[in-house]
Amino acid sequence: MHHLERSPGRLSRSLRFVPGRDGLSSYRSAARPTGRGRGKRPGSSVLCRTVEEASGWYGFGLDLDEAVALLAQLREDAHRYQRPAWLGELEISVAPGFPLDRDTALRFAELGVHRLILLPPPCMDASAWQQWVKTSGEMLVGQV
């Protein structure tokens, strides 16, 4: 469990990372536990809780279609549930479950994703890892 500090004005709150299933995860306030259950699908209480309590949302291993559906549900929930003003804008992070190219990264940006987390292919040796980092940096950093 990771702990983060968020200090809106004089209020300091401790947040904890809550891993979910099916790529649904969020940072939740440790100071305000809730009795709502963890959801398994879009429209579940994880997304509702994200809108009401989290500073960000992390979608892990998503493809574009999954991201479209989940982000649409988050937007719908943002209209349905009250978000405290001190939380500010919900920051969206996605770790796609496939290799990225520039055009796909741009599509994620158009969806409203603030941060892409790159997942390297498995089983790479040191030289392949260095090449992947170099290529990813040249293709994506400052381009999207």
Phi and psi restraints in degrees (value plus and minus 20) as a CYANA .aco file:
   2 HIS   PHI    -116.2   -76.2
   2 HIS   PSI     122.1   162.1
   3 HIS   PHI    -135.2   -95.2
   3 HIS   PSI     114.8   154.8
   4 LEU   PHI    -145.5  -105.5
   4 LEU   PSI     134.9   174.9
   5 GLU   PHI    -129.6   -89.6
   5 GLU   PSI     116.1   156.1
   6 ARG   PHI    -147.2  -107.2
   6 ARG   PSI     105.0   145.0
   7 SER   PHI    -142.9  -102.9
   7 SER   PSI      64.2   104.2
   8 PRO   PHI    -101.0   -61.0
   8 PRO   PSI      82.7   122.7
   9 GLY   PHI      48.5    88.5
   9 GLY   PSI    -148.3  -108.3
  10 ARG   PHI    -108.9   -68.9
  10 ARG   PSI     -30.7     9.3
  11 LEU   PHI    -104.7   -64.7
  11 LEU   PSI     105.1   145.1
  12 SER   PHI    -135.1   -95.1
  12 SER   PSI     107.8   147.8
  13 ARG   PHI    -147.0  -107.0
  13 ARG   PSI     123.0   163.0
  14 SER   PHI    -114.7   -74.7
  14 SER   PSI     110.5   150.5
  15 LEU   PHI    -131.7   -91.7
  15 LEU   PSI     128.3   168.3
  16 ARG   PHI    -147.2  -107.2
  16 ARG   PSI     126.0   166.0
  17 PHE   PHI     -99.6   -59.6
  17 PHE   PSI     109.0   149.0
  18 VAL   PHI    -137.8   -97.8
  18 VAL   PSI      83.3   123.3
  19 PRO   PHI     -91.3   -51.3
  19 PRO   PSI     120.8   160.8
  20 GLY   PHI    -137.4   -97.4
  20 GLY   PSI    -199.6  -159.6
  21 ARG   PHI    -116.7   -76.7
  21 ARG   PSI     141.2   181.2
  22 ASP   PHI      36.9    76.9
  22 ASP   PSI      16.5    56.5
  23 GLY   PHI      59.3    99.3
  23 GLY   PSI      -9.9    30.1
  24 LEU   PHI    -120.7   -80.7
  24 LEU   PSI      98.1   138.1
  25 SER   PHI    -164.2  -124.2
  25 SER   PSI     137.0   177.0
  26 SER   PHI    -177.3  -137.3
  26 SER   PSI     144.6   184.6
  27 TYR   PHI    -115.8   -75.8
  27 TYR   PSI     109.1   149.1
  28 ARG   PHI    -141.0  -101.0
  28 ARG   PSI     134.9   174.9
  29 SER   PHI     -92.6   -52.6
  29 SER   PSI     104.9   144.9
  30 ALA   PHI     -97.2   -57.2
  30 ALA   PSI     -36.2     3.8
  31 ALA   PHI    -102.5   -62.5
  31 ALA   PSI     -33.1     6.9
  32 ARG   PHI    -155.9  -115.9
  32 ARG   PSI      55.8    95.8
  33 PRO   PHI     -85.5   -45.5
  33 PRO   PSI     131.6   171.6
  34 THR   PHI    -144.9  -104.9
  34 THR   PSI     134.4   174.4
  35 GLY   PHI    -108.9   -68.9
  35 GLY   PSI     -22.7    17.3
  36 ARG   PHI     -88.5   -48.5
  36 ARG   PSI     124.9   164.9
  37 GLY   PHI    -100.3   -60.3
  37 GLY   PSI     143.6   183.6
  38 ARG   PHI    -101.5   -61.5
  38 ARG   PSI     113.3   153.3
  39 GLY   PHI    -111.6   -71.6
  39 GLY   PSI     145.7   185.7
  40 LYS   PHI    -136.8   -96.8
  40 LYS   PSI     -31.1     8.9
  41 ARG   PHI    -163.0  -123.0
  41 ARG   PSI     145.5   185.5
  42 PRO   PHI     -75.0   -35.0
  42 PRO   PSI     122.0   162.0
  43 GLY   PHI      70.6   110.6
  43 GLY   PSI     -21.2    18.8
  44 SER   PHI     -99.8   -59.8
  44 SER   PSI     155.4   195.4
  45 SER   PHI     -87.0   -47.0
  45 SER   PSI     -39.7     0.3
  46 VAL   PHI     -81.5   -41.5
  46 VAL   PSI     -64.2   -24.2
  47 LEU   PHI     -89.6   -49.6
  47 LEU   PSI     -59.4   -19.4
  48 CYS   PHI     -80.3   -40.3
  48 CYS   PSI     -68.3   -28.3
  49 ARG   PHI     -81.9   -41.9
  49 ARG   PSI     -56.8   -16.8
  50 THR   PHI     -79.8   -39.8
  50 THR   PSI     -67.1   -27.1
  51 VAL   PHI     -82.3   -42.3
  51 VAL   PSI     -63.7   -23.7
  52 GLU   PHI     -99.7   -59.7
  52 GLU   PSI     -47.8    -7.8
  53 GLU   PHI    -151.6  -111.6
  53 GLU   PSI     -33.3     6.7
  54 ALA   PHI    -124.6   -84.6
  54 ALA   PSI     131.9   171.9
  55 SER   PHI    -106.0   -66.0
  55 SER   PSI     -39.3     0.7
  56 GLY   PHI    -175.9  -135.9
  56 GLY   PSI     149.1   189.1
  57 TRP   PHI    -153.6  -113.6
  57 TRP   PSI     118.5   158.5
  58 TYR   PHI    -143.6  -103.6
  58 TYR   PSI      96.7   136.7
  59 GLY   PHI    -120.4   -80.4
  59 GLY   PSI      99.6   139.6
  60 PHE   PHI    -125.4   -85.4
  60 PHE   PSI     111.9   151.9
  61 GLY   PHI      48.6    88.6
  61 GLY   PSI      11.3    51.3
  62 LEU   PHI    -111.2   -71.2
  62 LEU   PSI     128.3   168.3
  63 ASP   PHI    -117.1   -77.1
  63 ASP   PSI     157.4   197.4
  64 LEU   PHI     -81.6   -41.6
  64 LEU   PSI     -62.3   -22.3
  65 ASP   PHI     -83.3   -43.3
  65 ASP   PSI     -61.6   -21.6
  66 GLU   PHI     -84.5   -44.5
  66 GLU   PSI     -62.4   -22.4
  67 ALA   PHI     -82.4   -42.4
  67 ALA   PSI     -62.7   -22.7
  68 VAL   PHI     -77.7   -37.7
  68 VAL   PSI     -68.4   -28.4
  69 ALA   PHI     -84.2   -44.2
  69 ALA   PSI     -65.6   -25.6
  70 LEU   PHI     -89.8   -49.8
  70 LEU   PSI     -59.7   -19.7
  71 LEU   PHI     -89.1   -49.1
  71 LEU   PSI     -54.0   -14.0
  72 ALA   PHI     -83.2   -43.2
  72 ALA   PSI     -61.4   -21.4
  73 GLN   PHI     -86.3   -46.3
  73 GLN   PSI     -59.8   -19.8
  74 LEU   PHI     -81.3   -41.3
  74 LEU   PSI     -62.3   -22.3
  75 ARG   PHI     -84.4   -44.4
  75 ARG   PSI     -61.4   -21.4
  76 GLU   PHI     -82.4   -42.4
  76 GLU   PSI     -65.0   -25.0
  77 ASP   PHI     -85.3   -45.3
  77 ASP   PSI     -51.7   -11.7
  78 ALA   PHI     -84.2   -44.2
  78 ALA   PSI     -48.9    -8.9
  79 HIS   PHI    -102.3   -62.3
  79 HIS   PSI     -46.8    -6.8
  80 ARG   PHI    -106.8   -66.8
  80 ARG   PSI     -56.1   -16.1
  81 TYR   PHI    -134.0   -94.0
  81 TYR   PSI     130.8   170.8
  82 GLN   PHI    -101.5   -61.5
  82 GLN   PSI     110.4   150.4
  83 ARG   PHI    -128.3   -88.3
  83 ARG   PSI     104.3   144.3
  84 PRO   PHI     -79.2   -39.2
  84 PRO   PSI     115.7   155.7
  85 ALA   PHI     -79.9   -39.9
  85 ALA   PSI     -54.2   -14.2
  86 TRP   PHI     -86.9   -46.9
  86 TRP   PSI     -38.2     1.8
  87 LEU   PHI     -93.4   -53.4
  87 LEU   PSI     -43.8    -3.8
  88 GLY   PHI      50.3    90.3
  88 GLY   PSI    -182.1  -142.1
  89 GLU   PHI     -88.7   -48.7
  89 GLU   PSI     120.3   160.3
  90 LEU   PHI     -92.2   -52.2
  90 LEU   PSI     101.0   141.0
  91 GLU   PHI    -106.7   -66.7
  91 GLU   PSI     107.3   147.3
  92 ILE   PHI    -124.7   -84.7
  92 ILE   PSI     103.4   143.4
  93 SER   PHI    -141.3  -101.3
  93 SER   PSI     118.5   158.5
  94 VAL   PHI    -156.0  -116.0
  94 VAL   PSI     114.9   154.9
  95 ALA   PHI    -128.9   -88.9
  95 ALA   PSI      77.5   117.5
  96 PRO   PHI     -80.8   -40.8
  96 PRO   PSI     127.5   167.5
  97 GLY   PHI    -109.7   -69.7
  97 GLY   PSI       6.7    46.7
  98 PHE   PHI    -175.8  -135.8
  98 PHE   PSI     141.1   181.1
  99 PRO   PHI     -83.6   -43.6
  99 PRO   PSI     122.7   162.7
 100 LEU   PHI    -121.7   -81.7
 100 LEU   PSI     126.4   166.4
 101 ASP   PHI    -138.5   -98.5
 101 ASP   PSI     154.1   194.1
 102 ARG   PHI     -80.4   -40.4
 102 ARG   PSI     -64.6   -24.6
 103 ASP   PHI     -83.2   -43.2
 103 ASP   PSI     -60.0   -20.0
 104 THR   PHI     -88.2   -48.2
 104 THR   PSI     -59.9   -19.9
 105 ALA   PHI     -81.3   -41.3
 105 ALA   PSI     -60.2   -20.2
 106 LEU   PHI     -83.3   -43.3
 106 LEU   PSI     -57.9   -17.9
 107 ARG   PHI     -84.1   -44.1
 107 ARG   PSI     -60.8   -20.8
 108 PHE   PHI     -81.6   -41.6
 108 PHE   PSI     -62.1   -22.1
 109 ALA   PHI     -81.7   -41.7
 109 ALA   PSI     -61.1   -21.1
 110 GLU   PHI     -83.1   -43.1
 110 GLU   PSI     -47.6    -7.6
 111 LEU   PHI     -95.1   -55.1
 111 LEU   PSI     -33.2     6.8
 112 GLY   PHI      82.9   122.9
 112 GLY   PSI      -6.8    33.2
 113 VAL   PHI     -94.4   -54.4
 113 VAL   PSI     106.4   146.4
 114 HIS   PHI    -103.1   -63.1
 114 HIS   PSI     -51.7   -11.7
 115 ARG   PHI    -163.7  -123.7
 115 ARG   PSI     107.8   147.8
 116 LEU   PHI    -122.9   -82.9
 116 LEU   PSI     112.6   152.6
 117 ILE   PHI    -128.5   -88.5
 117 ILE   PSI      95.3   135.3
 118 LEU   PHI    -102.1   -62.1
 118 LEU   PSI     112.1   152.1
 119 LEU   PHI    -127.6   -87.6
 119 LEU   PSI      97.8   137.8
 120 PRO   PHI     -90.0   -50.0
 120 PRO   PSI     131.3   171.3
 121 PRO   PHI     -80.3   -40.3
 121 PRO   PSI     130.1   170.1
 122 PRO   PHI     -92.2   -52.2
 122 PRO   PSI     140.5   180.5
 123 CYS   PHI      41.0    81.0
 123 CYS   PSI      26.8    66.8
 124 MET   PHI    -120.5   -80.5
 124 MET   PSI     122.2   162.2
 125 ASP   PHI    -103.6   -63.6
 125 ASP   PSI     158.5   198.5
 126 ALA   PHI     -80.7   -40.7
 126 ALA   PSI     -62.3   -22.3
 127 SER   PHI     -89.7   -49.7
 127 SER   PSI     -58.1   -18.1
 128 ALA   PHI     -85.6   -45.6
 128 ALA   PSI     -58.6   -18.6
 129 TRP   PHI     -81.8   -41.8
 129 TRP   PSI     -67.2   -27.2
 130 GLN   PHI     -80.8   -40.8
 130 GLN   PSI     -61.3   -21.3
 131 GLN   PHI     -86.4   -46.4
 131 GLN   PSI     -59.7   -19.7
 132 TRP   PHI     -83.1   -43.1
 132 TRP   PSI     -64.5   -24.5
 133 VAL   PHI     -83.2   -43.2
 133 VAL   PSI     -65.1   -25.1
 134 LYS   PHI     -82.4   -42.4
 134 LYS   PSI     -68.6   -28.6
 135 THR   PHI     -83.6   -43.6
 135 THR   PSI     -63.8   -23.8
 136 SER   PHI     -82.0   -42.0
 136 SER   PSI     -63.4   -23.4
 137 GLY   PHI     -82.3   -42.3
 137 GLY   PSI     -66.2   -26.2
 138 GLU   PHI     -84.9   -44.9
 138 GLU   PSI     -56.9   -16.9
 139 MET   PHI    -102.7   -62.7
 139 MET   PSI     -51.4   -11.4
 140 LEU   PHI    -136.1   -96.1
 140 LEU   PSI     -63.7   -23.7
 141 VAL   PHI     -85.9   -45.9
 141 VAL   PSI     104.4   144.4
 142 GLY   PHI      57.7    97.7
 142 GLY   PSI     -21.3    18.7
 143 GLN   PHI    -122.5   -82.5
 143 GLN   PSI     -39.8     0.2
